[in-house]
Each structure stands twice: as C-alpha cells, then as structure tokens.
Amino acid sequence: MWDIDIVDVRSRGTIVRRHGSRAAESIHAAFAELAERLAAGHVPGLVTTDEYAAYPEAVLATFGALTPVEKRGRDGRGRKPFAVLEPPPHLVYAQVDKQRDAGGTLVKVETRRVFGTPELLAERLAASPDSGRVNTAFIERQNGVDRGRNPRKARRAGTWSKRPSAHRAVSWLTLGVNFFCWPISTLVERERKKSGDGRPRTSAMELGRARAALSVDAFLRLRPIGFRGPTLAEIRRGQTEFHKPERSPERLKDWPAKQVMRKSFKRLGISARGLGLSTYSGP
C-alpha cells in the first residue's frame, strides 16, 4: 500500500492523500481530487514530480482543455476531426529523473521539462521563495517526517500495518497532527522576516485553516460540525470510513481515454516512449 500525496510547497501542507497501489488509477484519482479542492479554474504555476509514467498523463488530463483538431490529407481534403488535450499556456510541469544502479545506489539526477517554455520555467523558479531549481525535495522531506512519526511506515521494521483499515486510520491521524500541531521552522523564519512574528507556525496557519498551532490534546478534541464517531460495534463489523475501499472509479468516470492521451502527446511533440506513458486505458 502506497501513500499518494500532493504537497503545497508554499505551506508545506499535504492537501491530497490517497492510499492504495501505485497504479495509474490511483495517481489519476489523486489529481482528480486535487482539481476538486482547488478554486474553480485555478491552475498551479509549477508542478514537479518524479519520472513515474502516470504523472504527465494526470497533469494533462486534470488541467488541460479539449481542443478540436481538423486534420487534412495529402490531397488537401479534410478528414474526420478529433480532439486533443492542450495544457494551459501558463502551466509549467517538470520531472526529476533519478537514475540508480543495480544495487539501488543513486548515480545520476536529471531534470526534464514536460509542459511550458524554458523562459516560463526560469521565471517560475526565479520568483519562488522556496527553491531555485526543479526538485522533489519537499515531498521527500514530507515522506521522511511521516515515516519518523508513524511507525507503521518505518522501513525494515516489524511495526507495519496488518490491516488496511488500521493503516489508513493512523496515517490520517499523523497527517492531521502534522498539519495542525507541528510548527515548521522555515515557515516561522519566513514570518519573522515578513512581520517580525516568531510564533510557532503550522501548515494549517499558512493556509488560513487555523489561527494558532494546536496541541495534540486540543486537536484530538476537535469535532467538526455534524461529526459522529463510529461505535465499537461498527468498528468490529468493519463499517467505518477507513474500512471502505478507495473510490477511484467514481472520480475517473470523465477521465480521457488512452487514445486521446496518445494523440495529445503526439501533437505536443512529446515522446510517449521517453515519458513511459502508462497502460491505463481509462474508464
């Protein structure tokens, strides 16, 4: 079971988390959830991921727009029009390709610009107060912190989860604690330089979801409006939210078909072989 996380670099907050296999459907469902959480029509200025095949498809399908194309034959006569996805002109997407040897040792790191112009990528990096180069350091840091605070995700340990429901429950618990309770030193330093305020600052405060850092006790006592915790009988019968399977098919009902994705990448001049596009054929 993998965690598919999408992190907002500015606040260091994990704004999307899904659990499941590292299949194309899981990646696509995570980006579909991201689109639901963002403001209508909002497109991130810069998106970075590793080289996994499903990411460029997910980025293009989530933020791209279907555009009709009229194709003409050699004799000049029109053929049946078709539609392709085109990324927004102000979207920049880049990948970090980590190459390892047979033993798993990192030997080379390369960056690859997929969408957007070189000038626009340089502009985004120059304007960023967090990093001046394409990298995946922020999500890797989040993964490392998560493993340190959640023993179920520790590597080569006997504390791994024996049941998916328990794994999801503790994973969401530690994510909530990290979001509302744990101050982030870079956010504190940024606020100190901006306003002279050196109080502990969390991701929830940076995103306007809290006015102050909460204690773990205060966080555990929070009860959202309309919340009703599961009873012991429901837990034993497996009738909680954590027992329910991930609902990928519902979010992917409008996902573009594989043929549309291939035509789109071909028209954009991006090698599908070079990106290693996934074999997910869509709903």
C-alpha positions as CSV (number, residue, x, y, z in Angstrom):
1,M,0.0,0.0,0.0
2,W,1.3,3.4,-1.0
3,D,0.6,6.9,0.0
4,I,-0.1,9.2,-3.0
5,D,0.4,12.7,-1.6
6,I,0.2,16.1,-3.2
7,V,2.0,18.8,-1.3
8,D,1.6,22.6,-1.5
9,V,5.2,23.8,-1.3
10,R,4.4,27.3,-0.1
11,S,2.7,26.0,3.1
12,R,4.4,22.6,3.3
13,G,0.9,21.1,3.7
14,T,-0.3,17.8,2.3
15,I,-3.5,18.8,0.5
16,V,-4.3,15.4,-1.1
17,R,-3.7,11.9,0.3
18,R,-4.8,8.6,-1.1
19,H,-3.9,5.1,-0.1
20,G,-3.6,2.1,-2.5
21,S,-1.4,0.5,-5.0
22,R,1.0,2.7,-7.1
23,A,-1.1,2.2,-10.2
24,A,-2.1,4.8,-12.8
25,E,-5.7,4.8,-11.5
26,S,-4.5,5.9,-8.0
27,I,-2.4,8.7,-9.4
28,H,-5.2,9.9,-11.7
29,A,-7.7,9.8,-8.8
30,A,-5.4,11.9,-6.6
31,F,-5.1,14.6,-9.3
32,A,-8.9,14.5,-9.8
33,E,-9.3,15.1,-6.1
34,L,-6.8,18.0,-6.3
35,A,-8.9,19.6,-9.0
36,E,-11.9,19.4,-6.7
37,R,-10.0,21.1,-3.8
38,L,-8.6,23.9,-5.9
39,A,-10.6,27.0,-6.7
40,A,-12.6,26.8,-10.0
41,G,-10.3,27.4,-12.9
42,H,-7.1,27.6,-10.8
43,V,-4.0,26.1,-12.4
44,P,-0.8,25.7,-10.4
45,G,2.2,27.7,-11.8
46,L,4.7,25.0,-11.3
47,V,4.2,21.2,-10.8
48,T,7.1,18.9,-10.2
49,T,7.1,15.1,-9.8
50,D,9.5,12.1,-10.3
51,E,9.6,10.2,-13.5
52,Y,6.7,7.8,-12.9
53,A,4.8,7.3,-16.1
54,A,1.3,8.2,-14.8
55,Y,2.2,11.8,-13.7
56,P,2.3,13.6,-17.1
57,E,-1.0,12.0,-18.1
58,A,-2.6,13.1,-14.8
59,V,-1.3,16.6,-15.1
60,L,-2.5,17.0,-18.7
61,A,-5.9,15.4,-18.1
62,T,-6.5,17.5,-14.9
63,F,-5.6,20.9,-16.2
64,G,-5.6,20.5,-20.0
65,A,-8.5,21.6,-22.2
66,L,-10.0,19.5,-25.0
67,T,-9.3,21.3,-28.3
68,P,-10.8,20.1,-31.7
69,V,-8.3,19.5,-34.5
70,E,-9.2,19.3,-38.2
71,K,-6.7,17.0,-40.0
72,R,-6.2,17.2,-43.7
73,G,-4.9,14.5,-46.0
74,R,-2.2,14.9,-48.7
75,D,-4.8,15.8,-51.3
76,G,-5.9,18.7,-49.1
77,R,-9.3,17.2,-48.3
78,G,-10.4,17.3,-44.8
79,R,-10.6,14.2,-42.6
80,K,-12.7,13.4,-39.6
81,P,-11.8,15.9,-36.9
82,F,-10.7,14.7,-33.5
83,A,-10.0,16.3,-30.1
84,V,-6.7,16.6,-28.2
85,L,-5.8,17.9,-24.8
86,E,-3.7,21.0,-24.6
87,P,-2.0,22.3,-21.4
88,P,-2.8,25.9,-20.3
89,P,-0.1,28.3,-21.6
90,H,0.9,29.4,-18.1
91,L,1.3,25.8,-16.6
92,V,4.8,24.6,-16.2
93,Y,5.4,20.9,-15.4
94,A,8.8,19.3,-14.9
95,Q,10.1,15.9,-13.8
96,V,13.1,14.8,-11.7
97,D,14.6,11.6,-13.1
98,K,16.7,9.7,-10.5
99,Q,18.9,7.0,-12.1
100,R,20.2,4.2,-9.9
101,D,22.5,1.2,-10.5
102,A,21.6,-2.4,-10.0
103,G,22.2,-2.2,-6.2
104,G,19.9,0.8,-5.8
105,T,22.6,3.4,-5.4
106,L,21.8,6.8,-6.8
107,V,24.2,7.6,-9.6
108,K,22.6,10.5,-11.6
109,V,19.8,13.0,-11.3
110,E,18.4,14.7,-14.3
111,T,15.5,17.2,-14.8
112,R,13.1,17.2,-17.7
113,R,10.7,20.0,-18.7
114,V,7.5,18.5,-20.0
115,F,5.0,21.4,-20.3
116,G,5.8,25.1,-20.5
117,T,8.5,27.1,-22.2
118,P,12.1,27.3,-20.8
119,E,11.6,31.0,-20.2
120,L,8.5,30.4,-18.2
121,L,10.2,27.7,-16.1
122,A,13.1,30.1,-15.4
123,E,10.6,32.8,-14.4
124,R,8.7,30.5,-12.0
125,L,12.0,29.3,-10.3
126,A,13.3,32.9,-10.0
127,A,10.0,34.1,-8.4
128,S,9.9,31.1,-5.9
129,P,11.0,31.9,-2.4
130,D,11.3,28.2,-1.6
131,S,13.6,26.7,-4.2
132,G,15.5,27.9,-7.3
133,R,15.7,24.6,-9.1
134,V,13.4,21.7,-10.1
135,N,13.4,19.1,-7.4
136,T,11.2,16.8,-5.3
137,A,12.8,17.6,-2.0
138,F,9.7,18.9,-0.3
139,I,7.6,15.7,-0.9
140,E,10.6,13.6,0.1
141,R,11.0,15.5,3.3
142,Q,7.3,15.0,4.0
143,N,7.7,11.3,3.4
144,G,10.7,11.1,5.8
145,V,8.8,13.1,8.5
146,D,5.8,10.8,8.1
147,R,7.9,7.7,8.5
148,G,9.5,9.1,11.6
149,R,6.2,9.9,13.3
150,N,4.2,6.9,12.1
151,P,5.9,3.6,13.0
152,R,3.6,1.7,10.6
153,K,5.6,3.3,7.7
154,A,9.1,2.7,9.0
155,R,11.3,0.8,6.7
156,R,12.6,-2.7,7.6
157,A,10.6,-2.8,10.9
158,G,8.1,-5.2,12.4
159,T,5.6,-2.4,13.0
160,W,3.9,-2.5,9.6
161,S,0.1,-2.5,9.4
162,K,-1.6,-5.8,9.4
163,R,-5.0,-4.4,8.3
164,P,-5.6,-1.7,5.6
165,S,-8.2,0.0,7.8
166,A,-5.8,0.5,10.7
167,H,-3.1,1.7,8.3
168,R,-5.5,4.4,6.8
169,A,-6.7,5.5,10.3
170,V,-3.2,6.0,11.8
171,S,-2.0,7.6,8.5
172,W,-4.8,10.2,8.6
173,L,-4.2,10.8,12.3
174,T,-0.5,11.6,11.9
175,L,-1.3,13.7,8.8
176,G,-3.8,15.8,10.9
177,V,-1.3,16.2,13.7
178,N,1.4,17.3,11.3
179,F,-0.9,19.8,9.6
180,F,-2.4,21.4,12.8
181,C,0.2,20.8,15.6
182,W,3.8,20.7,14.3
183,P,5.4,24.0,13.7
184,I,7.7,24.2,10.6
185,S,10.9,26.1,11.1
186,T,11.0,27.5,7.5
187,L,7.5,29.0,7.9
188,V,8.5,30.5,11.3
189,E,11.6,32.1,9.8
190,R,9.6,33.4,6.8
191,E,7.0,35.0,9.0
192,R,9.7,36.5,11.2
193,K,11.3,38.2,8.2
194,K,8.0,39.4,6.9
195,S,6.3,40.7,10.1
196,G,8.7,40.1,12.9
197,D,6.3,37.5,14.4
198,G,8.3,34.5,15.6
199,R,5.4,32.4,17.0
200,P,5.2,28.7,16.0
201,R,3.6,28.4,12.6
202,T,2.0,25.4,11.1
203,S,0.8,24.4,7.6
204,A,-2.8,25.0,8.7
205,M,-2.0,28.6,9.8
206,E,-0.2,29.2,6.5
207,L,-3.3,28.1,4.6
208,G,-5.7,30.0,6.8
209,R,-7.2,26.9,8.4
210,A,-6.1,27.8,12.0
211,R,-5.2,30.9,13.9
212,A,-2.6,29.2,16.1
213,A,-0.7,25.9,16.5
214,L,-2.8,23.4,18.3
215,S,-1.6,21.0,21.0
216,V,-2.1,17.3,20.2
217,D,-4.7,17.1,23.0
218,A,-6.7,20.1,21.5
219,F,-6.5,18.5,18.1
220,L,-7.9,15.2,19.3
221,R,-10.8,17.0,21.0
222,L,-11.9,18.8,17.8
223,R,-15.3,17.7,16.5
224,P,-16.3,19.0,13.1
225,I,-20.0,20.1,12.7
226,G,-22.1,17.0,12.1
227,F,-19.3,14.6,13.1
228,R,-20.3,11.3,14.7
229,G,-17.6,8.9,15.6
230,P,-18.0,5.2,14.9
231,T,-19.3,2.9,17.6
232,L,-17.3,-0.1,18.8
233,A,-19.8,-2.4,17.1
234,E,-19.3,-0.6,13.8
235,I,-15.5,-0.9,14.2
236,R,-15.8,-4.6,14.9
237,R,-18.1,-5.1,11.9
238,G,-15.8,-3.1,9.6
239,Q,-18.4,-0.3,8.9
240,T,-16.2,2.8,9.3
241,E,-14.9,5.2,6.7
242,F,-11.4,3.6,7.0
243,H,-12.8,0.1,6.1
244,K,-14.4,1.4,2.8
245,P,-12.3,0.9,-0.3
246,E,-10.9,3.9,-2.3
247,R,-13.5,5.2,-4.8
248,S,-11.3,5.7,-7.8
249,P,-13.9,4.7,-10.5
250,E,-16.3,7.4,-9.4
251,R,-13.7,10.2,-9.8
252,L,-12.4,8.7,-13.1
253,K,-15.7,8.5,-14.8
254,D,-14.8,11.5,-17.0
255,W,-11.2,10.6,-17.5
256,P,-9.9,10.9,-21.1
257,A,-9.4,7.7,-23.0
258,K,-6.0,6.3,-23.7
259,Q,-6.3,7.2,-27.4
260,V,-7.0,10.8,-26.6
261,M,-3.9,10.9,-24.4
262,R,-1.6,9.5,-27.0
263,K,-2.8,11.8,-29.7
264,S,-2.4,14.7,-27.3
265,F,1.2,13.9,-26.5
266,K,2.0,13.3,-30.2
267,R,0.6,16.7,-31.2
268,L,2.6,18.3,-28.4
269,G,5.7,16.8,-29.8
270,I,6.4,14.8,-26.6
271,S,7.7,11.3,-27.0
272,A,5.4,8.8,-25.3
273,R,8.2,6.3,-25.2
274,G,10.5,8.8,-23.5
275,L,7.9,9.5,-20.9
276,G,6.9,5.9,-20.5
277,L,3.2,6.5,-20.6
278,S,1.2,4.1,-18.5
279,T,-1.1,1.5,-20.0
280,Y,-4.2,2.6,-18.2
281,S,-6.9,2.8,-20.8
282,G,-9.3,5.0,-19.0
283,P,-12.9,4.1,-17.9
